[in-house]
């Protein structure tokens, strides 16, 4: 389960942490947290992707692999040349 406390522990985030925690809880309830029952989904992430802390960065199982690339973002290869 995603932890809003871990992500929003800094003093600057103390005012928004409760609303983030509520949003995380609602998202987990809506989409099933890490109990993903689908298969053949790939989770791309990059080390400079601003969302990588919230993304799935390790394989869940063989049918739910992760691609984590250092030095890039999850859609960087789709940017125009």
N, C-alpha and C positions, 0 to 999 in steps of 0.2 A: 504494500500500500504506500502511496506517496505520502510524505510527511511534510505538511506545511510548516511545522515547527523547525525542521531541519533547514528548510529553504529560507525561511523568514526570521531567522534568529537574531539578525543584526538590529541595533537600536533604530536605524533609519526605517526599518520595516515594521516596527512594533505597532504602528497605527493601522496598517493594512493587513496584518497577520490574521486577525479574526475573520475578515471577509475572504481572504485567500483560503483559510482553513475550511470555511463553509463551502467555497467553490470546489475545492479538492474533494471534499466528502461527497458533494453532489455529483461530481464527475465520476468518482469511483462507484457510486451507487448506480449511476446511469449506464456505465460501460463495463462494469464487472471487475474493476481493479485489475489484479494480475491473474485472475481466474479466467483467462481467455479460453473459450471453448472452440474457437475457429482453428483453422490450420492453413498452411501455405501463405503466411503473411510474413513479409520482410520488414524489419524496423531499421531504416537507415538513420545514422547520426554522425555528426562530426564534432571534433573537439572544440571548434570555434563557433559551433551552432549555439545561439543563445538559449535554445530550449534543451540542450543535451542533459542538463541536470534533471529535467522532468521526463526525459525519454527513456525508453527501454534500451539499455546499453549492453546487456548480456543476453545470450540466447535463452529463451524459455524452455524450448525443447527442439528436436530436429525439424519439426514443421513450423517453428516460430523463431527463425534465426535473426540475428542482429548483424548489421554491418556498421562498424565504428571506425571512422577514418580520421587519423590525427592530421591536424592542420587544414581542415576544410569544414564546410557546413553540409547539411543533408541534401541540399538541392544545388550546390555550387556547380556541379557538372551540367546543370540545365541552363545556366546563365549564358547569354549570347557572347560569342567570342569577340 
